[in-house]
Amino acid sequence: MYKSVSPQEAVKAIKSNDRVYIQAGAAPPRSLINAMVERSDELRNVEVCHLHIEGPAPYADIKLKDSFHVNSFFLGANVRHTIKAGNGSYTPVFLSELPILFKRNIIDIDVILIQVSPPDKHGYCSLGVTVMATVAAIENASHVIAQVNPQMPRTHGDGIIHISELDSFVEVDEPIYEIQIPEISEVEQKIGNHIAELIDDRSTLQMGIGNIPNAVLNNLDNHKDLGIHSEMISDGVVDLILKDVINGNYKGINPGRSMATFLLGSRKLYDYVDDNPFLEMRTADYVNDVSIIRQNPKMVAINSAVEVDLSGQVCADSIGTRLYSGVGGQMDFIRGASLSEGGKAIIAMPSQTYKGVSKIVPYLKTGAGVVTTRANVHYIVTEYGAANLYGKTLKQRQKALIEIAHPNHREAIDRAHFKGVCI
């Protein structure tokens, strides 16, 4: 009844001036993307929009600027250059609200490109490792094209779509994108130690990807009855689940289950979540909803920053005027953890960059974007300790932050702040 077509046949549905949405994270359907780019000579002014995606983004080549314009809701390294080159735009939005932009037709989708698991005996496919705003985009899109891949894990939750909802699909058998976490450095391990000390038994955790979250997880073996309610899950949680450190028994909402809206890791993670009801993949407007997050007692949100000023303002999406990433879900979880009974909102970062530039600064760089405001911030953690800024005056914050800055910069930061001059 349902018959696959070639990628080239499937993407004929894309027309000039269309808006195309691509499933994000580790799920972008590369065969469909490549087939779309092959049509660049006959397409004009196609807007390609997405959150961060893994792998190549060939439509972002400046040579194809007449054919494709990139609209990023979260910038990755593969499309970051488009902002300066002029063939890309950035739309700031909380991850919790991106589905709303589609549901309310604020942003209409002409064609969506997705990747799903093969249908089960009832004809239902799974969006696998990435749900986020994909469900809302599918419901909004005029035409749905899928890449059906047996290597996409079948996950439970909101990302279930019947094959009849696909306007066309192609069949491939190829690995989905994986990432490997580098070896944890001494600085990252110290940060992980400090954060682990802030985490009580029966806490529920949200954390992103990278070495610092994994350093935290490495220090939680002796904790008990932890839960996961996080926009993202990576490899580090698997061993803790298998050891029953993470079981979700004391979560305030969706107890006994781990919650995420996208997954990004190695095959170890993907194999673990395949057809595993312990993990529920829900849409971003649910997972990142502050009113949902706050229902978990002892909610701990762990996020990162580019730089933090002495008043507690957190820049997380730009380096001065240079756009680097996006708003994402940081504020969703900072606010949710803040309102949770016994919750803790944590911003974690090394005290300085690998070039030796302090990440705690008297004033943010000109043009820097404030993602978390000084009124929302609680803990700032570096390898030199944890500073709790919540309820503190500006003067108290200054002292606490200087104490966890790198020793090489403390005197200069204090002096520059006193003089009212940014260093």
C-alpha positions as CSV (number, residue, x, y, z in Angstrom):
1,M,0.0,0.0,0.0
2,Y,2.8,2.4,0.9
3,K,5.7,2.5,-1.5
4,S,9.1,4.2,-1.2
5,V,10.6,6.5,-3.8
6,S,14.1,7.7,-4.6
7,P,15.4,10.8,-2.7
8,Q,15.4,12.7,-6.0
9,E,11.8,11.9,-6.6
10,A,10.8,12.8,-3.0
11,V,12.3,16.3,-3.0
12,K,10.6,17.3,-6.2
13,A,7.9,18.6,-3.8
14,I,10.2,21.4,-2.8
15,K,9.6,24.5,-4.9
16,S,11.3,27.9,-5.1
17,N,10.3,30.3,-2.3
18,D,9.3,27.4,0.0
19,R,10.2,27.2,3.6
20,V,11.8,23.8,4.5
21,Y,12.2,22.5,8.1
22,I,14.8,19.9,8.9
23,Q,14.6,17.6,11.9
24,A,17.4,18.5,14.3
25,G,20.1,17.0,16.4
26,A,21.4,13.6,15.3
27,A,18.3,13.0,13.1
28,P,18.8,15.1,9.9
29,P,18.0,12.9,6.9
30,R,21.2,13.2,4.9
31,S,19.9,11.5,1.7
32,L,17.0,14.0,1.4
33,I,19.2,17.0,2.2
34,N,21.7,15.9,-0.4
35,A,19.0,15.4,-3.0
36,M,17.6,18.8,-2.2
37,V,21.0,20.4,-2.7
38,E,21.4,18.6,-6.0
39,R,18.4,20.7,-7.2
40,S,20.1,24.0,-6.4
41,D,20.3,25.1,-10.0
42,E,16.5,24.9,-10.4
43,L,15.6,26.3,-6.9
44,R,15.6,29.9,-5.8
45,N,15.0,31.5,-2.4
46,V,14.3,28.3,-0.4
47,E,14.4,29.0,3.3
48,V,16.0,26.1,5.2
49,C,15.2,26.3,8.9
50,H,16.2,24.1,11.9
51,L,17.7,24.0,15.3
52,H,21.2,22.7,15.7
53,I,21.9,19.7,13.4
54,E,24.8,17.3,13.3
55,G,26.7,16.6,10.2
56,P,27.3,18.6,7.0
57,A,24.9,21.4,5.9
58,P,25.7,21.6,2.2
59,Y,22.8,24.1,1.6
60,A,24.7,26.6,3.8
61,D,27.5,27.0,1.2
62,I,27.7,30.7,0.2
63,K,28.0,29.6,-3.4
64,L,24.3,28.5,-3.2
65,K,23.1,31.7,-1.6
66,D,20.6,32.3,-4.5
67,S,19.1,28.9,-3.9
68,F,19.1,28.5,-0.1
69,H,18.9,30.9,2.9
70,V,19.4,29.3,6.3
71,N,17.2,30.4,9.2
72,S,18.7,29.0,12.4
73,F,16.8,28.7,15.7
74,F,20.1,27.5,17.3
75,L,23.4,28.0,15.5
76,G,25.8,25.1,15.1
77,A,29.3,25.2,13.7
78,N,28.1,23.9,10.3
79,V,25.9,27.0,9.7
80,R,27.5,29.7,12.0
81,H,29.3,31.2,9.1
82,T,26.1,32.1,7.2
83,I,25.3,35.0,9.5
84,K,28.4,36.9,8.5
85,A,28.4,35.7,4.9
86,G,24.8,37.0,4.4
87,N,23.1,33.7,3.5
88,G,21.8,33.0,6.9
89,S,19.6,34.4,9.7
90,Y,19.1,33.7,13.4
91,T,15.7,33.6,15.1
92,P,16.0,33.9,18.9
93,V,13.4,31.7,20.6
94,F,13.1,29.7,23.8
95,L,13.1,26.0,22.9
96,S,9.8,25.6,24.9
97,E,8.2,28.1,22.5
98,L,9.4,26.9,19.1
99,P,6.6,24.5,18.7
100,I,4.2,27.4,19.5
101,L,5.6,29.3,16.5
102,F,4.4,26.5,14.3
103,K,1.1,25.8,16.1
104,R,0.1,29.4,15.8
105,N,1.2,29.7,12.2
106,I,3.6,32.4,13.1
107,I,6.1,30.4,11.0
108,D,4.5,28.3,8.3
109,I,6.2,25.2,6.9
110,D,5.9,24.2,3.3
111,V,8.0,21.0,3.4
112,I,9.5,19.1,6.4
113,L,12.3,16.6,6.0
114,I,12.4,14.0,8.8
115,Q,14.1,10.6,9.6
116,V,12.1,7.8,11.3
117,S,12.3,4.2,12.3
118,P,10.6,1.6,10.1
119,P,6.9,1.2,10.8
120,D,5.8,-1.5,13.3
121,K,3.2,-4.0,12.4
122,H,0.5,-1.4,13.0
123,G,2.2,1.1,10.6
124,Y,3.6,3.4,13.2
125,C,7.1,4.9,12.9
126,S,9.1,6.7,15.6
127,L,11.0,10.0,15.3
128,G,13.7,8.3,17.4
129,V,16.4,10.6,18.8
130,T,14.8,14.0,18.1
131,V,11.3,15.1,18.9
132,M,11.7,18.8,20.0
133,A,9.6,20.9,17.6
134,T,9.3,18.2,15.0
135,V,5.7,17.1,15.8
136,A,4.4,20.7,15.6
137,A,6.3,21.2,12.4
138,I,4.8,18.1,10.9
139,E,1.3,19.2,11.8
140,N,2.0,22.6,10.3
141,A,3.7,21.4,7.1
142,S,2.0,21.1,3.8
143,H,4.2,18.2,2.7
144,V,6.0,15.6,4.9
145,I,9.0,13.7,3.5
146,A,10.7,11.0,5.6
147,Q,13.8,9.0,5.4
148,V,13.0,5.5,6.9
149,N,16.1,4.0,8.5
150,P,16.3,0.8,10.5
151,Q,19.3,2.3,12.4
152,M,17.0,4.9,14.0
153,P,16.0,3.7,17.4
154,R,12.3,3.4,18.2
155,T,11.6,5.6,21.2
156,H,8.4,5.9,23.2
157,G,6.4,9.1,23.8
158,D,5.2,11.9,21.6
159,G,7.3,11.1,18.5
160,I,5.1,8.4,17.0
161,I,3.8,9.0,13.4
162,H,1.8,6.7,11.2
163,I,3.2,6.0,7.8
164,S,0.0,7.3,6.3
165,E,0.9,10.7,7.5
166,L,4.0,10.7,5.2
167,D,3.4,12.2,1.8
168,S,6.5,10.4,0.6
169,F,9.3,8.4,2.0
170,V,12.7,6.9,1.0
171,E,14.4,3.9,2.5
172,V,18.0,4.0,3.6
173,D,20.1,1.9,6.0
174,E,22.9,4.1,7.4
175,P,24.2,5.1,10.8
176,I,22.7,8.1,12.5
177,Y,25.0,10.8,13.8
178,E,27.0,9.9,16.9
179,I,29.3,12.0,19.0
180,Q,32.1,10.9,21.3
181,I,32.9,12.9,24.5
182,P,36.6,13.7,24.7
183,E,38.6,12.9,27.8
184,I,37.6,14.9,30.8
185,S,40.3,17.5,31.8
186,E,41.4,18.2,35.4
187,V,39.6,21.6,35.3
188,E,36.3,19.9,34.1
189,Q,36.7,17.2,36.8
190,K,37.0,19.8,39.5
191,I,33.9,21.6,38.3
192,G,32.1,18.3,38.2
193,N,33.1,17.6,41.8
194,H,31.7,21.0,43.0
195,I,28.4,20.5,41.2
196,A,28.0,16.9,42.5
197,E,28.4,18.3,46.0
198,L,25.4,20.5,45.4
199,I,23.2,17.6,44.3
200,D,21.1,16.0,47.0
201,D,19.7,12.4,46.8
202,R,16.2,12.3,45.2
203,S,17.1,15.3,43.0
204,T,15.9,15.4,39.3
205,L,18.6,16.5,36.8
206,Q,18.7,18.5,33.6
207,M,22.1,18.8,31.9
208,G,23.4,19.4,28.5
209,I,26.1,17.8,26.5
210,G,29.9,18.0,26.9
211,N,32.6,17.2,29.4
212,I,31.3,19.2,32.4
213,P,27.9,17.3,32.5
214,N,29.8,14.0,32.1
215,A,32.2,15.0,34.9
216,V,29.1,15.6,37.1
217,L,27.7,12.2,36.2
218,N,31.0,10.6,37.0
219,N,30.7,11.8,40.5
220,L,27.2,10.6,41.2
221,D,27.8,6.9,41.8
222,N,27.1,7.2,45.5
223,H,23.9,9.2,45.1
224,K,20.5,7.6,45.5
225,D,17.2,7.8,43.7
226,L,18.0,10.5,41.1
227,G,15.7,11.4,38.3
228,I,16.1,12.8,34.8
229,H,13.9,15.5,33.2
230,S,16.2,17.1,30.6
231,E,15.9,18.5,27.2
232,M,18.8,16.3,26.2
233,I,20.3,13.0,27.3
234,S,23.7,11.7,26.4
235,D,25.8,8.6,27.1
236,G,26.7,9.5,30.7
237,V,23.2,8.7,32.1
238,V,23.2,5.1,30.9
239,D,25.6,3.6,33.4
240,L,23.8,5.4,36.3
241,I,20.4,4.1,35.2
242,L,21.9,0.5,35.1
243,K,23.3,1.0,38.6
244,D,19.8,2.2,39.8
245,V,21.4,5.6,40.8
246,I,18.9,7.1,38.3
247,N,15.4,5.6,38.7
248,G,13.1,8.5,38.8
249,N,11.2,7.2,41.8
250,Y,10.9,10.6,43.5
251,K,10.2,12.8,40.5
252,G,7.1,15.0,41.0
253,I,5.9,14.5,37.5
254,N,6.3,11.4,35.3
255,P,7.8,9.4,38.1
256,G,9.6,6.2,37.3
257,R,10.6,7.5,33.8
258,S,13.4,9.5,32.4
259,M,12.3,12.5,30.2
260,A,14.0,14.1,27.2
261,T,13.1,15.8,24.0
262,F,16.3,14.9,22.1
263,L,19.2,12.5,22.4
264,L,22.8,12.9,21.3
265,G,25.5,10.4,22.0
266,S,27.1,7.2,20.8
267,R,25.5,3.9,19.6
268,K,25.7,2.8,23.2
269,L,23.0,5.4,24.1
270,Y,20.9,4.7,21.0
271,D,20.9,0.9,21.6
272,Y,19.9,1.5,25.2
273,V,16.9,3.7,24.4
274,D,15.6,1.5,21.5
275,D,12.1,0.3,22.4
276,N,12.8,1.1,26.1
277,P,9.8,2.5,27.9
278,F,11.9,3.8,30.8
279,L,12.7,6.8,28.5
280,E,9.9,9.0,27.3
281,M,10.6,11.4,24.4
282,R,8.2,14.3,24.7
283,T,7.8,17.6,22.7
284,A,9.8,20.6,23.8
285,D,6.7,22.5,24.8
286,Y,6.2,19.8,27.4
287,V,9.7,18.9,28.5
288,N,10.8,22.6,28.7
289,D,7.6,24.0,30.1
290,V,8.4,25.8,33.3
291,S,5.1,24.8,34.9
292,I,6.0,21.1,34.2
293,I,9.7,21.4,35.3
294,R,8.9,23.0,38.6
295,Q,6.7,20.1,39.7
296,N,9.9,18.0,40.3
297,P,11.2,18.7,43.8
298,K,14.9,19.3,44.1
299,M,15.1,20.1,40.4
300,V,18.8,20.7,39.4
301,A,19.4,22.5,36.1
302,I,23.1,22.6,34.9
303,N,23.9,24.9,32.0
304,S,26.9,26.7,30.6
305,A,27.9,30.2,29.7
306,V,30.3,32.1,27.4
307,E,30.9,34.7,30.1
308,V,29.3,36.0,33.3
309,D,29.6,39.6,34.6
310,L,30.0,40.6,38.2
311,S,26.2,41.4,38.6
312,G,25.3,37.8,37.5
313,Q,24.3,38.4,33.9
314,V,24.9,35.3,31.8
315,C,25.8,35.5,28.2
316,A,25.4,32.1,26.6
317,D,24.6,32.6,22.9
318,S,27.2,35.1,21.5
319,I,30.8,36.3,21.8
320,G,30.2,40.0,21.8
321,T,28.3,40.7,18.7
322,R,29.3,37.4,17.1
323,L,26.3,35.0,17.3
324,Y,27.6,31.6,18.4
325,S,24.7,29.3,19.4
326,G,21.2,30.2,20.6
327,V,18.9,30.8,23.5
328,G,17.8,27.2,23.6
329,G,16.4,25.8,26.8
330,Q,18.6,27.4,29.3
331,M,16.1,29.9,30.7
332,D,13.3,27.3,30.6
333,F,15.2,25.1,33.0
334,I,16.9,27.9,35.1
335,R,13.4,29.2,35.8
336,G,11.9,25.8,36.4
337,A,14.6,24.8,38.8
338,S,14.4,28.1,40.6
339,L,10.7,27.6,41.2
340,S,11.0,23.9,42.2
341,E,10.9,23.1,45.9
342,G,14.5,22.7,46.9
343,G,15.6,23.3,43.3
344,K,19.0,24.6,42.2
345,A,19.8,26.5,39.0
346,I,23.5,26.2,38.1
347,I,25.7,27.8,35.5
348,A,28.9,25.9,35.1
349,M,32.0,27.0,33.2
350,P,35.9,27.0,33.4
351,S,37.2,30.2,35.0
352,Q,39.0,31.1,31.7
353,T,39.1,30.1,28.1
354,Y,41.8,27.9,26.6
355,K,43.5,31.1,25.5
356,G,43.6,32.3,29.1
357,V,40.8,34.9,28.9
358,S,38.7,35.3,32.0
359,K,35.1,34.1,31.6
360,I,34.1,36.1,34.7
361,V,34.2,39.7,33.6
362,P,33.4,43.2,35.1
363,Y,31.0,43.9,32.2
364,L,29.8,41.8,29.3
365,K,31.4,42.5,25.9
366,T,29.7,45.0,23.7
367,G,26.8,43.4,21.9
368,A,26.8,40.3,24.1
369,G,23.4,38.7,24.5
370,V,22.0,38.1,28.0
371,V,20.3,34.7,28.1
372,T,19.9,34.4,31.9
373,T,19.3,37.7,33.7
374,R,20.9,38.7,37.0
375,A,17.5,38.2,38.6
376,N,17.3,34.6,37.5
377,V,20.8,33.4,38.3
378,H,21.5,31.2,41.3
379,Y,24.8,29.3,41.3
380,I,27.9,30.0,39.2
381,V,30.4,27.2,39.4
382,T,34.0,27.1,38.2
383,E,36.9,24.9,39.1
384,Y,37.5,27.2,42.0
385,G,34.2,26.7,43.7
386,A,30.5,27.5,43.7
387,A,29.1,31.0,44.2
388,N,25.5,31.3,45.3
389,L,24.3,34.7,44.0
390,Y,20.6,34.2,44.8
391,G,19.3,36.9,47.2
392,K,22.7,38.6,47.2
393,T,23.4,42.3,46.6
394,L,25.5,43.5,43.7
395,K,28.4,44.1,46.1
396,Q,28.1,40.6,47.6
397,R,27.9,39.1,44.1
398,Q,31.1,40.9,43.1
399,K,33.0,39.4,46.0
400,A,31.6,35.9,45.5
401,L,32.4,35.8,41.8
402,I,35.9,37.2,42.1
403,E,36.6,34.4,44.6
404,I,35.8,31.7,41.9
405,A,37.6,33.6,39.1
406,H,41.0,32.4,37.9
407,P,43.7,33.8,40.3
408,N,45.5,35.3,37.4
409,H,42.5,37.6,36.8
410,R,41.0,38.4,40.2
411,E,42.9,41.6,40.9
412,A,42.4,43.0,37.4
413,I,38.7,42.2,37.5
414,D,38.2,43.9,40.8
415,R,40.2,46.9,39.8
416,A,38.4,47.3,36.4
417,H,35.0,47.0,38.1
418,F,36.0,49.6,40.7
419,K,37.1,52.0,38.0
420,G,34.0,51.3,35.9
421,V,36.2,50.3,33.0
422,C,35.8,46.9,31.2
423,I,39.0,45.0,30.7
